Amino acid sequence: MDTSLLLGVAREALMLMVLASLPPIGASLIVGFMMSLLQATTQVQESTLSVVPKLCAAVLSLVIAGPWIGAQLTRFTTQLMLTLPSVAS
């Protein structure tokens, strides 16, 4: 069992996790900042005013980036299944 191969697979899995979660987190961050700026300027402190747009932005970003995320996950899973026999030996 080659430890460099295992470390490479683990590193790529963590990088894929970060890249796959970036679109919804980034969209929520941008919309959350805009909504908090709007709340600060209008002095309206309603909690649902910031949560609902962030949720909608996250879902919309998942709909838009979903095919790319799915392709990346499929690529990684295929690569992992192909390298699995070499890890076991």
Buried (B, 14 or more C-beta within 10 A) or exposed (E): EEEEEEEEBEEEEEEBEEEBEEBBEBBBEEBBEBBEEEBEEEEEEEEEBBEEBBEEBBEBBBEEBEEEBEEBEEEBEEEEEEBEEEEEE
